[in-house]
Every structure is written in structure tokens, then in C-alpha cells.
């Protein structure tokens, strides 16, 4: 079982393992990726118990089993069949799982589990250094610190920035990092929206200023604020439903996690009111009534 909030490293590990099995078993290996959110329990069990003279090995990647109480119950009841099977079964959960969960304990007792939490501090720095070494270039400690500060613990972004730097030249300096790697724009946008929802105008204006200083397009900022606000609305409406996750909205796991956090203590009415004000600010920008910077500042002040 692979689980945890760091979807990047989890996916990387899963792909590495699947590649190893592909080399070992070749064309006789069949891979089935099944998302239990889509109600495919019966599809899995039919394939699991199906015998074939031509297929020697099946690899099942089962996602979001823990999001369905019914699926969890069935898997717990059939844990013996799973453990005695010749097939390879991966349970993949891009979230935290309680250590006391009965299905988790059963899987741990009958197989292997590996957790992928978000990295921070020294562990994040060590991981980044490993990726730099694999990409075959050198980066100064100061430049690396700048890169980590800009990307936070968004491993998808950090990995992409490392690839970008590796294609630039073999020795990366502080100046290279400033020029080539932009701050994590989504983080500043989430900071802005979080501050708006909590009526913290000072923090919202500070987050905005960080974005203005990055010299990124203000039209992009406006569209991203509107996009993230829509994400908040979707998540808030769906929170009453069981099994909702990032895959339900085709959201990046990081975006989904931040949206869930932002909407936890905010009413649906407040998010709708925010959406209306964002719509008006966007209209002002597109019709030329206000400059993007003035319109976005006015939006924050009006909350």
C-alpha cells in the first residue's frame, strides 16, 4: 500500500515498481488501474477471480478504496483471498490514513505499506539535492535555498524547476535561480484568498504585493483568483458528499488540499459573495474601467 499527501513521490515510487514488474514479466503482465470512486468494485472482483491461460500475472492499482465504506468492508472480508493471490495489488491513497483503521491494519499485516508525507526542512533539502544529482548538474547552497523558498513543498513544481535548471547549464548560481525560477504563484494566490476569507486585509495585501513584485501578468493573477475561487465553491458544495477527492474535480492534489483547508470554516454564502465580487473585478479589468492592479487591490479592500 502506498499512501500520503505527497502525490508526486508516491506516483514516482508506483511507476518505478510497475516498471520493474514490466521488465520481469514482459508482455504477459496485465495492468489494471481502478478508481473506486467510480464505483468499479464489481469490475475489480470479476477481473481478480478470472483465470486465463494466456495471462500469468495481473497488476491491480486500486485508488480511493478508503473513500468508500462499502468497498473497505468488502476488501476487509476478502483480505485472505487478496493475500493468497498470485496477482500484484497496490492500494493507492493520496491522503492520510488513520493508523487504527481496520483495513489499513489488515493490509499492513498481509503486505507492505509505505507512507509519503509532505517533506519540509532538512528532508526536503536532501530530496532536492538527490534530484539535482540525478539531473547531473551543480547548484550552490544559496541558489538551492532560493529554489526551495520559491516552490515551498510543492514537489511537482520543484521537480519541474529542477528539470528546467538542468537544461540551462551545468552550474547554477543564485542569479540563475532568480531569473529562471518563478515563485510558486498558486501559493501566493491561495495566501491571498485565505486572507480574504478570514477578513485579514493586511495579509491579503501583503500576499498581493509579493505577486506584484514577481512581475508576472496581472491578467493571469486575476484569472487564477477567479479559478481558485471556483475551486473553493465546488469543494464546499461537495463536502457534504462522501468520497470527494481531487480526482472528482480533476484538481491537482495540492490545489485540492488547499481548497479543503480554506473552506473548512467558511460558509457557502461567503464563498458565493466572494465569487460575485471577483466577477465584478474581472469585468472592470476586461472593460477597461480599472487597471488590473487597481481592480485587484479594490477587491481585497472591499471584503
N, C-alpha and C positions, 0 to 999 in steps of 0.2 A: 504494500500500500504506500502510495506517495501522497502527501498532503501538506498543506501550509499556504500562507498568504503570498509567498514569493513564487508567482506563477512562472516567471522566467526560468529560474534554476530548476524548478520542478519539470517543466517541459523539456529542458535541456537533458536532464537525467533520464526521463522517459524515452526520449528519442535515442539516446546513447544505448540504452538497454535493448530497445527494439532493433536497432542496427546490428547489435551483437547476435541476437537471435536470427536475424535475416541472413547473416553470413553463415551461421551454424547450420540452419535448416534449408536455406535456399528457397526454391520455388514451391516446396511442399508446405511452407509456412503460410497460414492464412491469418490476416489481421482484421479484427472487427472492433470498431470504436463505437461505443453505445452510450448515449446520454440518457440517463433515467428520467430526467426532467421531461423528455419527450414521450414518456410512457411506453418504453420499449422493453419492459421486463419479460414479457412473453416471447419476444423476439430473441432475447438472450438465452432463455432456458431452452427454447427449441433448438438453437444452434449448439448449445452446450451439450445436450444429450444426444445430438445427431451424430451418428457414426458414418464414416466414409472410408472406402478402400483406397482412395487417392490422396487423402489429406492426413498427414501423420501428426501435425501439430497446429493448434489454433492459439492465437494470442488475442485475448479479450481486454480491451481498455474500457473500463466501466467508470463513467463520470457521474458525479452527483447522486450516488446511491444514498448518501446520508441526508439528502434533501427530501427523501420520500420515506415516510414512516412505514408504509406498506412494503416498499422494496427492502428496507432494513430488516423487517420482520421475516420476510421470506428467505433472505440471504442468511440470516442467523439460524433459521430452522434447517437450512441445507448446507451448513458450514462443513459437515463431514464429506458431502459429495464434492464440494469445492476443493477441499484439502487432499482428497484421494484422486482427483482428476489428473490426467496427463497434460491437460491444457494449461496454458500460462495465463493467469488472470491478474490484471492490475486494477486496483481501486484507486481512482484519482479524485482528490477533493482539494480544490483551490480555496481552502478556508481552514480555520482552526477546528479541531475535533476534540471534544472532551475526553480526557484520559479514562474517565469512568464509563464511557459509552460501551454498551454490551457488545455491539457488533465490532467496534474497534478492538476491544479486548480479545474477542474471538479470532479476529484476523491476525492480531499480534501473536496469539498463541499458536496459530497454524501457519504462519508465514512471516515475512519480514515487513517492517514499516519504516519509513524514512520521512522525517519532517523537514519542511523548507520554510522557516520563518524569515521575515524581513531581516536583512543584515544591516548593521549600523556600527559606527565606531571603528575599532581595530579590525573586526571581522570583515566589514565592508571594504576597508582599505586593502586587506590581504587578498580578498577575492579580486579586486580591481587589478592589483599587481600581477596576479596569476593570469588574468585575461590579457594584460599588456604583454607579458612574456610570451603567451601563445600567439599573439598577433605579431610578434617579432619586431618590436620597436622599444625605444627607451624614453621614459618620461621623468622629468625632475620631480622631486618630492613636492615642491611648491605648486607645480603645474597639476600634479595629481590631486592635491588638496583643493585646488580651484575647480577641477572637474567634478570631484565628489560633492562639493558645495553646490554646484550648479544643477547636478542631476538628483541630489538627495538620495533616497534609497529606491528610486525607480530603476530597476535592473534592466528593463527593456531599453530605456533611454541611455543608460550608462553603457550598455553593450554596443549600441549603435554609435555612440560618440567615440568609443574606443576603436571601432572599425574605421570610422571616418579619419581619426588621427593616424592610424596605421597606414592609410592610403596616401597621407600627405607627405610624411618624411620619417626617417628612422630615429631622429632625436627631437622630442617635443619639449618646447620651452613654455614658460608662463604666458608669454605673448601669443604663442600659437594657440594655446587653450582659450584665451580671451577672444581671439579672432574667429576660431573655428567652432567653438562650442558655446551655444547659447544657453542661458539659464533655463531651467525647466519651466516653460511658460505656463503649463497647466497647473503647476503648484502655485504660482503667483495668482492665477485666476481663481483657484479654489480658496486661497487665502482671502482674496477679495470678497468672494461670495459668502464664505463663512463669517467674515466680519460684518457684511451687510445683514445677514440673517440674525446675527446676535446684536445688531444695532451699535456696533463698535466702529463709528465713523473714522476715528483716528487710525485704527489698524487697517481699515479698508483703504483709506487714502495712502497710507504707507506702502501697502502692497501694490497699489496702482502706480505709485512713484517708481517702485522697483521695476515695473514693467516699462514705464515710460523711459527709464534710464537705459533699458536694453536696446532701445531704438528699433524695436520690432514694429510692424504695421499696426496702427491703432484700429484700422478697419478689421484686421484679424482678431484683435482683442475684443472688439465689440461682438463679432460673430461667435467667438468662443464663449464669452459670458452668456450669450443667448443659448448656445448649445448646451453648456453645463447646467444652466437653469432648467432647460427642458429635461435633462437627465434627472435632476432633483425631483421634478414633477412626476416623471414616470416611476421613479423608485418609491416616492411617497405614496402614490396611488396603489402600487403593487405590494407594499409592505404588509398589507392585511392578508395577502395570499401566501400559502406555504410553498417552499421550494424555490422562491425567486432568487436568481443569481445573475452574475454578469452576462452569462450566455443568453438569458431571457431577453436582453435588450441589445445584444451584440456589442457590449461595452468592454473596453479594456479593464481587466481586473482591478487595476489601480484606480481608474476613474469610478468604477462601481463601489469600491471600498470607501472612497472619499465621499461619494454621494450618500451612501448609507449613514456615514458618520454625521454629515451635515444636516440630514433630515431627521435625525433621531429625536430631537426635542423641539422641532418646528412644526407648526400646524400646516395643513394643506392650504388653508385660506391665505396664510402669509406667503407661501410659495407662489400661489396664483397671483397675489398682489405684486410680488416681485416680477413675475413674468410680464404683467401688464406694463410696469414701469420700464422694463428692458425693451419691450416692444416700442414704446413711445420714444425712448432714447435712440433706438435703431432707426426709427422713422425720421427723427430730426437729423441724423447723420446723412441718411440717404437722400433727403430732400434739400440738404444744404442749409438748414435752419441754424445748425450749430456745427462747430468743428468737432471731430471725434473726441479730442481730449476734453473739451469743454462739456460736451454732452455726457461723457462717462463720469466726469467729476460731479456734474449736476445730479446724475443718477445716484451716486453714493451719498451725496449731501441730503437728497430728498427722502432717504429711508428713515 
